[in-house]
Amino acid sequence: MFRNALGKTFRFLGYAVQYGCVAHCAFEYLGGIVVCSGPSMEPTIQNSDIVFSENLSRHFYSIRKGDIVIVKSPTDPKSNICKRVIGLEGDKVCTSNPSDFLKTHSFVPKGHVWLEGDNLRNSTDSRCYGPVPYGLIRGRICFKIWPLNDFGFLRASPNGHRFLDD
């Protein structure tokens, strides 16, 4: 009786470890569901919107200008941020705030990206903490799940910004 219960327990633990490994690989390499919070990406992504973030792009170095990405925060490694890629390595970007009279420019260093929120007046982004290492990118947002009236894929617009499919 004890041996039978012990065998069932080990079998259950074995299955739990296997499924845990599969789930970890799926969320780490394929993608997952993300709840966005904060006003920095308005009007594209509102507070409490639910999106799908795919993680394959970062592994294949196929992040492009205009993509909206989930990134480990450069100032707080325990949190993630959602921003738009404005510049890739070697690009010249405007490093000043929209309200500044004199505009300053800089080049994005090798292995980094320049990130900004769509709501420039209410966004803490690369204008505050500088270029972000490519290795901090967790995934690229490609699909909006909630709210249902905005349900759909994100696609590139001619000016490099992203918007929802109609």
JOGIQUI-V10194 format. One record per residue. RES is the residue in one letter. SS is DSSP state (2 for helix, 1 for strand, 0 for the rest). D_CENTER is the distance of its C-alpha to the mean C-alpha in Angstrom with 2 decimals. Layout:
res=RES ss=SS d_center=D_CENTER
res=RES ss=SS d_center=D_CENTER
This chain:
res=M ss=0 d_center=51.17
res=F ss=2 d_center=49.21
res=R ss=2 d_center=48.33
res=N ss=2 d_center=47.09
res=A ss=2 d_center=44.81
res=L ss=2 d_center=43.53
res=G ss=2 d_center=42.85
res=K ss=2 d_center=40.87
res=T ss=2 d_center=38.83
res=F ss=2 d_center=37.95
res=R ss=2 d_center=37.18
res=F ss=2 d_center=34.81
res=L ss=2 d_center=33.10
res=G ss=2 d_center=32.85
res=Y ss=2 d_center=31.18
res=A ss=2 d_center=28.78
res=V ss=2 d_center=27.77
res=Q ss=2 d_center=27.43
res=Y ss=2 d_center=25.26
res=G ss=2 d_center=23.15
res=C ss=2 d_center=22.62
res=V ss=2 d_center=21.77
res=A ss=2 d_center=19.23
res=H ss=2 d_center=17.62
res=C ss=2 d_center=17.50
res=A ss=2 d_center=16.13
res=F ss=2 d_center=13.17
res=E ss=2 d_center=12.63
res=Y ss=2 d_center=13.29
res=L ss=2 d_center=13.05
res=G ss=1 d_center=10.31
res=G ss=1 d_center=10.59
res=I ss=1 d_center=10.80
res=V ss=1 d_center=8.80
res=V ss=1 d_center=10.91
res=C ss=0 d_center=9.70
res=S ss=0 d_center=12.30
res=G ss=0 d_center=13.78
res=P ss=0 d_center=15.11
res=S ss=0 d_center=13.09
res=M ss=0 d_center=11.58
res=E ss=0 d_center=14.97
res=P ss=0 d_center=16.52
res=T ss=0 d_center=13.74
res=I ss=0 d_center=11.98
res=Q ss=0 d_center=14.56
res=N ss=0 d_center=14.82
res=S ss=0 d_center=14.83
res=D ss=0 d_center=13.38
res=I ss=1 d_center=12.32
res=V ss=1 d_center=9.89
res=F ss=1 d_center=9.53
res=S ss=1 d_center=6.60
res=E ss=1 d_center=8.59
res=N ss=0 d_center=8.71
res=L ss=2 d_center=11.81
res=S ss=2 d_center=10.72
res=R ss=2 d_center=9.83
res=H ss=2 d_center=13.16
res=F ss=0 d_center=15.08
res=Y ss=0 d_center=13.92
res=S ss=0 d_center=13.45
res=I ss=0 d_center=10.58
res=R ss=0 d_center=12.60
res=K ss=0 d_center=13.31
res=G ss=0 d_center=12.21
res=D ss=0 d_center=8.96
res=I ss=1 d_center=6.20
res=V ss=1 d_center=2.93
res=I ss=1 d_center=1.31
res=V ss=1 d_center=4.90
res=K ss=1 d_center=8.28
res=S ss=0 d_center=10.33
res=P ss=0 d_center=13.08
res=T ss=0 d_center=15.61
res=D ss=0 d_center=15.00
res=P ss=0 d_center=13.84
res=K ss=0 d_center=14.25
res=S ss=0 d_center=11.45
res=N ss=1 d_center=7.69
res=I ss=1 d_center=6.74
res=C ss=1 d_center=5.11
res=K ss=1 d_center=6.88
res=R ss=1 d_center=8.56
res=V ss=1 d_center=9.86
res=I ss=1 d_center=13.54
res=G ss=1 d_center=15.14
res=L ss=0 d_center=15.26
res=E ss=0 d_center=17.87
res=G ss=0 d_center=21.26
res=D ss=0 d_center=20.32
res=K ss=1 d_center=22.21
res=V ss=1 d_center=20.26
res=C ss=1 d_center=21.73
res=T ss=0 d_center=21.18
res=S ss=0 d_center=23.16
res=N ss=0 d_center=22.52
res=P ss=0 d_center=23.58
res=S ss=0 d_center=26.67
res=D ss=0 d_center=27.92
res=F ss=0 d_center=31.12
res=L ss=0 d_center=30.81
res=K ss=0 d_center=27.68
res=T ss=0 d_center=26.59
res=H ss=1 d_center=24.78
res=S ss=1 d_center=23.44
res=F ss=1 d_center=22.26
res=V ss=0 d_center=18.93
res=P ss=0 d_center=20.14
res=K ss=0 d_center=19.89
res=G ss=0 d_center=16.86
res=H ss=1 d_center=14.72
res=V ss=1 d_center=12.57
res=W ss=1 d_center=13.22
res=L ss=1 d_center=10.64
res=E ss=1 d_center=12.06
res=G ss=0 d_center=11.73
res=D ss=0 d_center=13.79
res=N ss=0 d_center=16.18
res=L ss=2 d_center=17.55
res=R ss=2 d_center=20.26
res=N ss=2 d_center=18.17
res=S ss=0 d_center=15.09
res=T ss=0 d_center=14.90
res=D ss=0 d_center=13.12
res=S ss=2 d_center=14.44
res=R ss=2 d_center=17.72
res=C ss=2 d_center=18.22
res=Y ss=2 d_center=16.96
res=G ss=0 d_center=17.16
res=P ss=0 d_center=15.32
res=V ss=1 d_center=12.49
res=P ss=1 d_center=13.29
res=Y ss=2 d_center=11.56
res=G ss=2 d_center=11.92
res=L ss=2 d_center=9.46
res=I ss=1 d_center=6.44
res=R ss=1 d_center=5.65
res=G ss=1 d_center=4.57
res=R ss=1 d_center=4.91
res=I ss=1 d_center=5.90
res=C ss=1 d_center=9.60
res=F ss=1 d_center=11.70
res=K ss=1 d_center=12.67
res=I ss=1 d_center=14.92
res=W ss=1 d_center=16.38
res=P ss=0 d_center=18.46
res=L ss=2 d_center=20.61
res=N ss=2 d_center=21.82
res=D ss=2 d_center=18.39
res=F ss=0 d_center=17.93
res=G ss=1 d_center=16.96
res=F ss=1 d_center=14.97
res=L ss=1 d_center=13.21
res=R ss=1 d_center=15.30
res=A ss=1 d_center=16.00
res=S ss=0 d_center=18.77
res=P ss=0 d_center=21.54
res=N ss=0 d_center=20.50
res=G ss=0 d_center=17.01
res=H ss=0 d_center=15.31
res=R ss=1 d_center=13.80
res=F ss=1 d_center=15.62
res=L ss=1 d_center=16.50
res=D ss=0 d_center=19.26
res=D ss=0 d_center=22.57
